[in-house]
């Protein structure tokens, strides 16, 4: 089934030209019908599938996965009020817990992003991931070389620290990614027609499954038995 019609893209193209409160409120019904409601339905089905087939502990309400369409303009030179895409994090912690790996989704006009991993681990969780990599370097390397992961994502990304603790220097010589501050993967598309695919759910799930083993490895690291 198709969750979205071409009107999804039409709405955001029009919003790009009229990014202010008056226009948005005048077109609120279109936003709800063509963007928000179908996105919520898509996420509801996606979460249900993942919980049933991959992660039985994924107790996540859609409202806790979705990012607001309103932009935070407090410290931005760009005072446009609304984002030109919808986004969500499908993970046990939802959008508010950046310490739990999961699936990131962003749907916009010619701007489809799908990925996962850990984007902003704090000091404690970064240490746990590094410890996991150091303890299981061969497994980590094997996961990165998985054919499906390579085909879709290609690599694990993230900024790196110039210095790492002495504890991990030996491991760094074999696996430079241990110096990362972030451990995420992302695939982007510019094809506007993707949003209207009949098999959109399965298409996104294909991306989810390609990154699942990496996410599980990171999950094992950040969720200790004592948590």
C-alpha positions as CSV (number, residue, x, y, z in Angstrom):
1,X,0.0,0.0,0.0
2,X,1.1,3.6,-0.6
3,X,1.1,5.7,2.6
4,X,1.8,9.0,0.8
5,X,0.5,10.6,-2.4
6,X,2.4,13.1,-4.6
7,X,0.7,15.7,-2.5
8,X,3.2,15.1,0.3
9,X,5.9,16.6,-1.9
10,X,3.6,19.3,-3.2
11,X,2.9,20.4,0.4
12,X,6.6,20.8,1.2
13,X,7.4,22.6,-2.1
14,X,4.7,25.1,-1.3
15,X,5.9,25.4,2.3
16,X,9.4,26.2,1.1
17,X,8.0,29.2,-0.7
18,X,5.7,30.2,2.2
19,X,7.5,29.3,5.4
20,X,5.5,31.4,7.8
21,X,2.8,30.9,10.4
22,X,-0.1,32.4,8.4
23,X,0.4,30.0,5.4
24,X,1.0,27.0,7.6
25,X,-2.2,27.5,9.6
26,X,-4.2,28.2,6.5
27,X,-3.0,24.9,5.1
28,X,-3.1,22.9,8.3
29,X,-5.7,20.5,7.0
30,X,-3.5,19.6,4.0
31,X,-0.6,19.1,6.4
32,X,-2.6,16.7,8.5
33,X,-4.1,14.8,5.6
34,X,-1.0,14.5,3.3
35,X,1.9,14.6,5.8
36,X,1.3,14.1,9.5
37,X,-1.4,11.4,9.5
38,X,0.1,9.2,6.9
39,X,3.6,9.5,8.5
40,X,2.1,8.5,11.8
41,X,0.4,5.5,10.2
42,X,3.6,4.5,8.5
43,X,5.5,4.7,11.7
44,X,2.9,2.8,13.6
45,X,3.1,-0.1,11.1
46,X,6.9,0.1,11.1
47,X,7.2,-0.1,14.9
48,X,4.7,-3.0,15.1
49,X,6.7,-5.0,12.5
50,X,10.0,-4.3,14.2
51,X,8.6,-5.2,17.6
52,X,7.1,-8.4,16.3
53,X,10.0,-9.6,14.2
54,X,13.2,-8.1,15.5
55,X,13.0,-6.3,18.9
56,X,10.2,-7.4,21.3
57,X,11.4,-4.7,23.8
58,X,10.6,-1.9,21.4
59,X,7.7,-0.4,23.4
60,X,7.5,2.9,21.6
61,X,4.6,5.3,20.9
62,X,4.7,7.1,17.6
63,X,4.4,10.5,19.3
64,X,7.7,9.7,21.1
65,X,9.5,8.8,17.9
66,X,8.5,11.8,15.8
67,X,10.4,15.1,15.7
68,X,8.3,18.3,15.7
69,X,8.0,20.1,12.4
70,X,8.7,23.4,14.1
71,X,12.3,24.5,13.8
72,X,14.3,25.7,16.8
73,X,15.2,29.2,15.7
74,X,16.5,30.6,19.0
75,X,20.2,30.4,17.9
76,X,19.8,30.2,14.2
77,X,20.2,33.0,11.6
78,X,17.6,31.2,9.5
79,X,14.3,32.2,11.0
80,X,12.1,29.9,8.9
81,X,9.6,28.5,11.3
82,X,9.1,25.0,9.8
83,X,11.2,22.1,8.6
84,X,10.9,21.0,5.1
85,X,10.7,17.3,6.1
86,X,9.4,14.9,8.7
87,X,11.7,12.8,10.8
88,X,11.7,10.2,13.5
89,X,13.9,7.9,15.5
90,X,12.6,4.3,15.9
91,X,14.5,3.0,19.0
92,X,13.7,1.9,22.5
93,X,14.4,5.4,23.8
94,X,12.6,7.3,21.0
95,X,13.8,10.7,19.8
96,X,14.7,11.9,23.3
97,X,17.3,9.2,24.2
98,X,20.4,9.6,22.0
99,X,22.2,6.9,24.0
100,X,20.2,4.0,22.4
101,X,20.9,2.9,18.8
102,X,18.0,2.7,16.4
103,X,16.6,3.6,13.0
104,X,16.6,7.3,11.8
105,X,14.1,8.3,9.1
106,X,13.7,11.6,7.3
107,X,11.3,12.1,4.5
108,X,11.4,15.4,2.5
109,X,11.3,16.6,-1.1
110,X,14.1,14.8,-2.8
111,X,15.7,14.3,0.6
112,X,15.1,10.8,1.9
113,X,17.5,9.9,4.7
114,X,17.6,6.4,6.4
115,X,20.2,5.3,8.8
116,X,21.1,4.2,12.3
117,X,23.7,3.7,15.0
118,X,24.8,6.1,17.7
119,X,25.0,9.8,16.8
120,X,25.6,11.5,20.1
121,X,26.9,9.0,22.8
122,X,27.9,10.7,26.1
123,X,31.2,10.0,27.7
124,X,30.1,6.8,29.6
125,X,28.4,5.2,26.6
126,X,31.3,6.1,24.3
127,X,33.6,4.3,26.7
128,X,31.3,1.3,26.6
129,X,31.3,1.2,22.8
130,X,35.1,1.4,22.6
131,X,35.4,-1.3,25.2
132,X,33.1,-3.5,23.2
133,X,35.1,-2.9,20.0
134,X,38.4,-3.6,21.7
135,X,37.1,-6.8,23.2
136,X,35.5,-8.1,19.9
137,X,37.5,-6.5,17.0
138,X,37.0,-9.4,14.6
139,X,33.3,-9.5,15.1
140,X,33.1,-5.7,14.7
141,X,35.1,-5.9,11.5
142,X,32.9,-8.8,10.2
143,X,29.7,-6.8,10.8
144,X,31.1,-3.8,8.9
145,X,32.0,-6.1,6.0
146,X,28.5,-7.6,5.8
147,X,27.3,-7.6,2.2
148,X,24.0,-6.0,2.8
149,X,25.5,-3.3,5.1
150,X,28.2,-2.6,2.5
151,X,25.7,-2.4,-0.4
152,X,23.4,0.2,1.3
153,X,25.6,2.1,3.8
154,X,29.2,1.3,2.9
155,X,30.7,2.5,6.1
156,X,30.3,3.6,9.7
157,X,30.7,7.4,10.0
158,X,31.5,9.8,12.8
159,X,33.9,12.5,13.9
160,X,37.0,11.3,15.6
161,X,38.9,12.4,18.7
162,X,42.5,13.3,18.0
163,X,43.5,11.6,21.2
164,X,42.2,8.5,22.7
165,X,42.8,6.9,26.2
166,X,45.9,4.8,26.5
167,X,43.6,1.8,27.3
168,X,42.5,1.8,23.6
169,X,45.7,2.6,21.8
170,X,46.6,-1.0,21.0
171,X,43.1,-1.6,19.7
172,X,43.2,1.6,17.6
173,X,46.2,0.2,15.7
174,X,43.9,-2.6,14.4
175,X,40.6,-0.7,14.3
176,X,40.9,3.1,13.8
177,X,37.1,3.5,14.2
178,X,37.6,3.1,18.0
179,X,38.7,6.8,17.9
180,X,35.2,7.9,16.8
181,X,33.1,10.2,18.8
182,X,30.0,8.9,16.9
183,X,29.1,5.6,15.3
184,X,26.4,6.1,12.7
185,X,25.5,5.0,9.2
186,X,23.3,6.9,6.7
187,X,22.0,6.5,3.2
188,X,20.4,9.4,1.3
189,X,18.3,9.6,-1.8
190,X,17.1,12.4,-4.0
191,X,14.3,10.6,-5.9
192,X,11.0,12.4,-5.1
193,X,9.0,9.4,-6.2
194,X,10.3,7.2,-3.3
195,X,7.7,8.6,-0.9
196,X,4.9,7.2,-3.0
197,X,6.2,3.7,-3.4
198,X,3.6,0.9,-2.8
199,X,6.3,-1.1,-1.0
200,X,7.6,1.8,1.1
201,X,7.4,-0.1,4.4
202,X,9.3,-3.1,3.1
203,X,11.8,-0.8,1.4
204,X,12.6,0.9,4.7
205,X,12.7,-2.4,6.5
206,X,15.4,-3.5,4.0
207,X,17.5,-0.6,5.2
208,X,16.7,-1.4,8.8
209,X,17.8,-5.1,8.5
210,X,21.0,-4.0,6.7
211,X,22.0,-2.1,9.8
212,X,20.5,-4.3,12.4
213,X,23.6,-6.3,13.3
214,X,25.6,-3.1,13.9
215,X,22.8,-1.7,16.0
216,X,22.6,-4.8,18.0
217,X,26.4,-4.7,18.6
218,X,26.2,-1.1,19.8
219,X,23.1,-2.0,21.9
220,X,25.1,-4.7,23.7
221,X,27.7,-2.2,24.5
222,X,25.6,0.7,25.8
223,X,23.1,-1.4,27.8
224,X,25.0,-3.2,30.5
225,X,23.6,-5.9,32.6
226,X,23.5,-3.5,35.5
227,X,21.3,-0.9,33.7
